[in-house]
Amino acid sequence: MSEKWLQTTDPQSTHPLKNAFLDECVRVKVANILPLKISRSAVKESLKYQQILASIQDVGLVEPPAVTPVPGRAGHYFLVDGHLRIEALKDLGELEVDCLVATDDDTYSYNKRTNRLSAVQSNKMIVRAMERGVSAERLGRALGLAPETIKQKFRLLNGICAEAISLLGDTDCPANVFHLLRQMKPLRQIEAAELMIGNKNLS
């Protein structure tokens, strides 16, 4: 599986900017995912865990866990985000799960900086769930969001060209930026995305 590369316009940079994730989710055996922290047994009695368990049972796993490869052990991954989701999958008897694979070896800094999906990744997960027949109302209940918010996330990338989506797919670009990009022609969308990335300003 190939990695995505972003071409930066930063004059100080002489190398392409490597994305932190592979293009697509990777199917991983749950038994081969090694947590970076041990969850306390009491966590399964918490409201948050019960909500995660119920949402997976109701609509499936919408937000995939994030993992990074274990050096020298093919098919094995360190879990850097999504510990409760993995515990819930184990309790439900699931043997495999789709994961976001981080390409950054610095798992500590990744885990400190990243704790949610990007707007593009969130859109992909919601689109996938709704294409499987999950309604906006069910997704909203599972994710704690209003159905109208789910629909807005579903439509987020309408009118955005594929190149701009690829450039911004792994960034923390706010959702309202895509509403502005939608008013531009495709070439201008790409230029704007490159300028935001090159200037390290996605606002």
Residue pairs with C-beta under 8 A, 6 or more apart in sequence:
1 22
1 23
1 24
1 26
2 22
2 23
3 18
3 19
3 22
3 23
3 103
4 19
4 21
4 22
4 23
4 166
4 169
4 170
5 16
5 17
5 18
5 19
6 16
6 17
6 18
6 19
6 167
6 197
7 16
7 17
7 194
8 16
8 17
8 194
8 197
8 198
9 194
9 195
9 197
9 198
9 199
10 198
10 199
10 200
17 197
18 103
19 103
19 169
19 170
20 102
20 103
20 104
20 110
20 114
20 170
21 66
21 100
21 101
21 102
21 103
21 170
22 100
22 101
22 103
25 64
25 98
25 99
25 100
25 101
26 98
26 99
26 101
27 96
27 97
27 98
27 99
28 67
28 75
28 77
28 96
28 97
28 98
28 99
29 75
29 95
29 96
30 86
30 89
30 90
30 94
30 95
30 96
30 97
31 95
32 75
32 76
32 77
33 65
33 67
33 76
33 77
33 78
33 79
33 86
33 97
33 99
34 70
34 76
34 77
34 78
34 79
35 78
35 79
35 83
35 86
36 78
36 79
36 80
36 107
36 111
37 83
39 83
39 84
39 87
43 49
43 84
43 87
44 87
44 91
48 84
49 84
49 87
49 88
51 144
52 84
52 85
52 88
53 88
53 91
53 92
54 142
55 62
55 141
55 142
55 143
56 85
56 88
56 89
56 92
57 92
58 138
58 141
58 142
59 129
59 134
59 138
59 139
59 142
60 129
60 132
60 134
61 85
61 89
61 97
61 98
62 125
62 126
62 129
62 139
62 142
62 143
63 82
63 85
63 117
63 122
63 125
64 82
64 97
64 98
64 99
64 100
64 125
65 79
65 81
65 82
65 85
65 86
65 97
65 99
65 100
66 79
66 80
66 81
66 82
66 99
66 100
66 101
66 102
66 110
66 114
67 77
67 78
67 79
67 80
67 99
67 100
67 101
67 102
68 77
68 78
68 80
68 101
68 102
68 103
68 104
68 105
68 107
68 110
69 76
69 77
69 78
69 101
70 76
70 77
70 78
77 99
77 101
78 107
79 86
80 102
80 107
80 110
80 111
81 111
81 114
81 115
86 97
89 97
100 121
102 110
104 110
117 125
118 168
118 169
118 170
118 171
118 172
118 173
119 153
119 156
119 168
119 173
119 174
119 175
119 178
120 156
120 157
120 165
120 168
120 169
120 170
120 173
121 169
121 170
122 153
122 156
123 153
123 154
123 156
123 157
126 139
126 150
126 153
126 154
127 154
129 139
130 136
130 139
130 154
135 147
136 147
136 148
136 150
136 151
136 154
137 147
139 145
139 147
139 150
140 146
140 147
140 149
140 150
143 150
145 153
152 175
153 175
156 175
156 178
157 165
157 178
158 182
159 182
160 178
160 181
160 182
160 189
161 186
161 189
161 190
163 186
163 189
163 190
163 193
164 181
164 186
164 189
164 190
164 192
164 193
167 190
167 193
167 194
167 197
168 177
168 193
168 196
168 197
168 202
171 197
171 202
172 202
173 196
173 202
174 202
174 203
177 196
177 202
177 203
181 189
181 192
181 193
184 192
196 202
